[in-house]
């Protein structure tokens, strides 16, 4: 850990504070303003659709102006979008809220690349640990996000306006921290210079396909279940404070393992760590299906977060083996576009399923992507020894 990694991890924490607050309140605000109940998670969907649409643009921006300026531009958009959300909540405008969260996707697409920027700030032999340590900054969001939503939700007559305004302060704090991060010197591309292999060639690599599939579906399962949790708990008559507690433990599950996930990947390999993540997701679903008491929501959400950490960190480390330095922007942009696209589908399906089919069918449906990831990992595990030989 060095100062640059520490500051980047802090920015990751501010990013997760933004995300956790959005997850905690956007579905509830959406449910209050939506024309029909199944549209409740459209503001969450708008956030991830914005990320999917912005991912290719962010890749081009980073190639032209470098990591730092792109990250700072994303933080400016974070503050602007939070202000728009506050306006939408105060004036009860559902579609303005969706538009505001859609624009926030540009920030999300930028901040999701913090994990790839981490290894650039450390020695090559610490690549896995750098990824893990940057993601560990999300622990900040685990504590601040739910408590921020609870403490600020009633500051103004219109509920949750204070929460959105607080996110402007969060974005400003991250902007200041990012200003002090010293990234490697950026060299703008020369016209006509090589950008490496095209994406259509990169996706022919089994390692590329499995890493993207695991990251996208792992994030998709986490998003499917987590976006629905506050709504399911409200249907079960739990107070908002209980939902905030569950969300806090979920985010702790997502990021506390980051202190040792890098070491586990270094010792046992990315595929074994990712397989453990898939098993934890399966156990999470079993716990969720066992009942709807607070303890079951709490344990299932914590397992869900830990499973996501193993899958996502492992997939990120595995993915860095699939491209050359001059191909990083297009490769990383493609991966995040797939991740955000999957999240967009699952966040929309989350609200529709939990309000029409119920919590049980939502969990049963999540077994399909978990099974696909498990099969992909088994397939690549069978291929890698052959490739090595």
C-alpha positions in Angstrom: 0.0 0.0 0.0 1.4 3.4 -1.0 -0.2 6.9 -0.8 -1.5 6.7 -4.4 -3.2 3.4 -3.8 -4.6 4.7 -0.5 -6.1 7.8 -2.2 -7.5 5.6 -5.0 -9.0 3.2 -2.4 -10.6 6.3 -0.6 -12.2 7.3 -4.0 -13.4 3.7 -4.3 -15.0 4.1 -0.9 -16.7 7.3 -1.9 -17.9 5.6 -5.1 -19.4 2.8 -3.0 -21.0 5.3 -0.6 -22.8 6.7 -3.7 -23.8 3.2 -4.9 -25.0 2.0 -1.5 -27.0 5.1 -0.9 -28.5 4.8 -4.4 -29.4 1.1 -3.8 -30.9 2.0 -0.4 -33.1 4.8 -1.5 -33.7 4.7 -5.3 -36.0 1.7 -5.3 -38.1 3.3 -2.4 -38.2 6.7 -4.1 -39.1 5.0 -7.3 -41.8 3.0 -5.6 -43.3 6.2 -4.2 -43.4 8.0 -7.6 -43.7 5.3 -10.2 -46.9 5.1 -12.3 -47.1 1.4 -11.5 -45.3 -0.8 -8.9 -43.2 -2.9 -11.2 -41.4 0.3 -12.4 -40.0 0.9 -8.9 -36.5 -0.1 -9.7 -36.3 1.8 -13.0 -34.1 4.5 -11.3 -31.7 1.7 -10.4 -31.9 0.4 -13.9 -31.3 3.9 -15.3 -28.0 4.0 -13.3 -26.7 0.8 -14.7 -28.0 1.5 -18.3 -26.1 4.8 -18.1 -23.0 2.9 -17.1 -23.4 0.5 -20.0 -23.9 3.3 -22.5 -21.0 5.3 -21.0 -18.4 2.4 -20.9 -17.3 2.7 -24.5 -17.2 6.5 -24.2 -15.2 6.4 -21.0 -12.7 4.0 -22.7 -12.2 6.5 -25.5 -11.9 9.5 -23.1 -9.3 7.6 -21.0 -7.3 6.8 -24.1 -7.3 10.5 -25.1 -6.8 12.3 -21.8 -5.7 9.6 -19.3 -7.0 8.1 -16.2 -6.9 11.2 -13.9 -8.8 13.6 -16.0 -11.4 11.0 -16.9 -11.9 10.1 -13.3 -12.3 13.7 -12.3 -14.8 14.3 -15.1 -16.8 11.4 -13.7 -16.8 12.9 -10.3 -18.1 16.2 -11.7 -21.0 14.2 -13.3 -21.6 12.5 -9.9 -22.2 15.8 -8.2 -24.5 17.1 -11.1 -26.5 13.9 -11.2 -27.0 13.9 -7.4 -28.3 17.5 -7.6 -30.8 16.4 -10.4 -31.9 13.5 -8.2 -32.6 15.9 -5.3 -34.6 18.1 -7.6 -36.6 15.1 -8.9 -37.3 13.9 -5.3 -38.4 17.3 -4.1 -40.7 17.8 -7.1 -42.0 14.2 -7.2 -40.9 13.8 -10.9 -40.3 10.1 -11.5 -39.0 10.4 -15.1 -36.6 13.2 -14.1 -35.2 10.8 -11.4 -34.7 8.1 -14.0 -32.9 10.6 -16.3 -30.7 11.8 -13.4 -29.6 8.3 -12.5 -29.0 7.6 -16.2 -26.6 10.5 -16.3 -24.9 9.2 -13.1 -23.9 6.1 -15.1 -21.0 8.1 -16.6 -19.6 8.4 -13.1 -20.2 4.7 -12.5 -18.4 3.7 -15.7 -15.4 5.8 -14.7 -15.2 4.6 -11.1 -15.6 1.0 -12.1 -12.1 1.3 -13.7 -10.4 2.2 -10.4 -9.7 -1.5 -9.9 -7.8 -1.6 -13.2 -5.9 1.6 -12.3 -4.7 0.2 -9.0 -2.1 -2.2 -10.5 -0.6 0.8 -12.4 0.3 2.4 -9.1 2.1 -0.7 -7.7 5.0 -3.0 -8.7 4.0 -5.7 -11.2 4.4 -8.6 -8.7 1.7 -7.0 -6.5 -0.9 -6.8 -9.3 -3.5 -9.0 -7.5 -3.0 -7.3 -4.2 -3.3 -3.8 -5.7 -6.7 -4.8 -7.3 -7.8 -6.2 -4.0 -6.7 -3.3 -1.9 -8.4 -0.7 -4.1 -11.7 -2.7 -3.9 -11.2 -2.9 -0.1 -11.8 0.9 -0.1 -15.5 0.0 -0.6 -15.6 -0.8 3.2 -16.0 2.9 3.7 -19.2 2.8 1.7 -20.4 -0.1 3.8 -20.4 2.1 6.9 -21.2 5.5 5.4 -23.8 4.6 2.7 -26.6 3.1 4.8 -26.0 5.4 7.7 -25.9 8.4 5.4 -29.2 7.4 3.9 -30.8 6.9 7.3 -29.4 10.1 8.8 -30.3 12.4 5.9 -33.6 11.0 4.6 -35.8 13.3 6.6 -33.8 16.5 6.6 -36.2 18.1 4.1 -40.0 17.9 3.8 -39.6 15.7 0.7 -38.1 12.4 1.8 -34.6 11.5 0.7 -33.8 14.9 -0.8 -31.2 15.3 2.0 -29.6 12.0 1.0 -29.1 13.1 -2.6 -27.6 16.4 -1.5 -25.2 14.6 0.8 -23.9 12.7 -2.2 -22.7 16.0 -3.7 -20.4 16.4 -0.7 -19.2 12.8 -1.2 -18.4 13.5 -4.8 -16.5 16.7 -3.9 -14.4 14.8 -1.3 -13.5 12.2 -3.9 -12.6 14.9 -6.4 -10.1 16.5 -3.9 -8.5 13.1 -3.2 -8.3 12.2 -6.9 -6.4 15.5 -7.5 -3.5 14.2 -5.4 -3.2 10.8 -7.0 -0.1 10.5 -9.2 -0.8 8.2 -12.1 1.9 7.2 -14.6 2.4 9.9 -17.2 -0.2 9.7 -20.0 0.8 9.8 -23.6 -2.0 10.8 -26.0 -2.2 8.4 -28.9 -0.5 9.5 -32.1 -2.8 9.5 -35.2 -2.4 6.2 -37.0 -0.7 4.4 -34.1 -1.5 0.8 -33.3 -4.2 0.1 -30.7 -3.5 -3.7 -30.7 -5.8 -6.5 -31.7 -9.5 -5.7 -32.4 -12.1 -6.7 -29.8 -13.4 -9.4 -32.2 -10.0 -11.1 -31.9 -9.7 -10.6 -28.2 -13.0 -12.4 -27.5 -11.7 -15.5 -29.2 -9.6 -16.2 -26.1 -11.3 -18.6 -23.6 -9.7 -16.7 -20.7 -11.2 -13.4 -22.0 -14.7 -15.0 -22.4 -14.8 -16.7 -19.0 -13.4 -13.6 -17.2 -16.1 -11.3 -18.8 -18.9 -13.9 -18.2 -18.0 -14.4 -14.5 -17.7 -10.6 -13.9 -20.9 -9.8 -15.7 -23.1 -12.7 -14.3 -21.5 -12.4 -10.8 -22.4 -8.8 -10.7 -25.8 -9.5 -12.3 -26.8 -12.0 -9.5 -25.6 -9.6 -6.8 -27.6 -6.8 -8.4 -30.7 -8.9 -9.0 -30.9 -9.9 -5.3 -29.6 -6.8 -3.7 -31.8 -4.3 -5.6 -34.8 -6.3 -4.5 -33.9 -6.7 -0.9 -35.1 -3.3 0.4 -38.4 -3.9 -1.5 -38.8 -7.5 -0.2 -38.1 -6.3 3.4 -40.6 -3.5 3.1 -43.2 -6.1 1.9 -42.3 -8.1 5.0 -43.1 -5.0 7.2 -39.4 -4.4 8.2 -38.5 -0.8 9.0 -36.0 1.1 6.8 -33.4 0.8 9.6 -33.5 -3.0 9.2 -33.0 -2.7 5.5 -30.1 -0.3 6.1 -28.5 -2.8 8.5 -28.8 -5.7 6.0 -27.3 -3.4 3.3 -24.4 -2.5 5.5 -23.5 -6.1 6.2 -23.9 -6.9 2.5 -21.4 -4.3 1.5 -19.1 -5.5 4.3 -19.3 -8.9 2.7 -18.4 -7.3 -0.6 -15.3 -5.6 0.5 -13.8 -6.9 3.8 -12.5 -10.0 2.0 -10.6 -7.7 -0.3 -7.9 -7.5 2.4 -7.0 -11.1 1.7 -8.6 -12.0 -1.7 -5.4 -10.8 -3.6 -3.3 -13.1 -1.4 -5.7 -16.1 -2.1 -5.6 -15.5 -5.8 -1.8 -15.3 -5.7 -1.6 -18.6 -3.7 -4.4 -20.7 -5.2 -5.1 -19.1 -8.5 -8.0 -17.0 -9.8 -10.1 -19.9 -11.0 -10.3 -21.6 -7.5 -11.2 -18.3 -5.8 -13.9 -17.6 -8.4 -15.3 -21.1 -8.0 -15.5 -20.5 -4.2 -17.4 -17.3 -5.0 -19.9 -19.3 -7.1 -20.4 -21.7 -4.3 -21.0 -18.9 -1.8 -23.7 -17.4 -4.2 -25.4 -20.8 -4.2 -25.4 -21.0 -0.4 -26.8 -17.4 -0.3 -29.8 -18.5 -2.3 -30.4 -21.5 -0.1 -30.4 -19.3 3.0 -32.7 -16.8 1.3 -35.2 -19.6 0.4 -35.2 -20.9 4.0 -37.3 -18.0 5.3 -37.9 -14.2 5.6 -36.7 -13.4 9.1 -34.3 -10.6 9.6 -31.4 -13.1 10.3 -32.0 -14.8 7.0 -31.9 -11.6 5.0 -28.8 -10.6 6.9 -26.9 -13.9 6.4 -28.0 -14.2 2.8 -26.9 -10.7 1.9 -23.5 -11.1 3.6 -22.9 -14.3 1.7 -24.0 -12.6 -1.5 -21.5 -9.9 -1.0 -18.6 -12.2 -0.2 -19.4 -14.4 -3.2 -19.4 -11.3 -5.4 -16.0 -10.3 -4.1 -14.4 -13.6 -4.9 -15.9 -13.7 -8.4 -15.3 -10.1 -9.3 -11.8 -9.8 -7.9 -10.8 -13.1 -9.4 -12.3 -12.2 -12.8 -10.5 -8.9 -12.8 -7.2 -10.5 -12.0 -7.8 -13.2 -14.6 -8.8 -10.7 -17.2 -5.5 -8.8 -17.0 -3.9 -11.8 -18.6 -6.1 -11.5 -21.7 -4.8 -8.2 -23.3 -1.6 -6.3 -23.9 -0.9 -2.8 -22.5 -1.9 -1.0 -25.7 -5.2 -2.9 -25.7 -6.2 -2.1 -22.1 -8.7 0.7 -22.8 -10.8 -1.2 -25.4 -10.6 -4.5 -23.4 -11.6 -2.9 -20.1 -14.3 -0.9 -21.8 -15.7 -4.0 -23.4 -15.8 -5.9 -20.1 -17.5 -3.1 -18.2 -20.0 -2.6 -21.0 -21.0 -6.3 -20.6 -21.1 -5.9 -16.8 -23.3 -2.8 -16.9 -25.6 -4.3 -19.6 -26.1 -7.4 -17.4 -26.8 -5.2 -14.4 -29.3 -3.2 -16.4 -31.3 -6.3 -17.2 -31.1 -7.7 -13.7 -32.0 -4.4 -12.0 -35.1 -4.0 -14.1 -36.0 -7.7 -13.6 -35.4 -7.3 -9.9 -38.2 -4.8 -9.4 -40.6 -6.6 -11.8 -40.0 -10.1 -10.3 -40.2 -9.1 -6.6 -43.4 -7.1 -7.0 -45.1 -9.6 -9.3 -43.7 -13.1 -8.6 -42.3 -12.6 -5.1 -39.0 -13.1 -3.2 -38.9 -16.9 -3.6 -39.1 -17.0 -7.4 -36.6 -14.2 -7.7 -34.1 -16.3 -5.8 -34.9 -19.4 -7.8 -34.3 -17.5 -11.0 -30.8 -16.5 -9.8 -29.7 -20.1 -9.9 -29.6 -20.0 -13.7 -26.7 -17.4 -14.0 -24.9 -19.1 -11.0 -25.0 -22.4 -12.9 -23.7 -20.8 -16.1 -20.7 -19.2 -14.3 -20.0 -22.6 -12.6 -20.0 -24.4 -15.9 -17.8 -21.7 -17.5 -15.2 -22.1 -14.7 -15.2 -25.8 -15.0 -14.7 -25.6 -18.8 -11.7 -23.2 -18.5 -10.2 -25.2 -15.7 -10.3 -28.3 -18.0 -8.7 -26.3 -20.8 -5.9 -24.5 -18.9 -3.8 -27.7 -18.1 -4.0 -28.6 -21.7 -2.8 -25.1 -22.8 0.0 -25.3 -20.3 1.1 -28.7 -21.5 
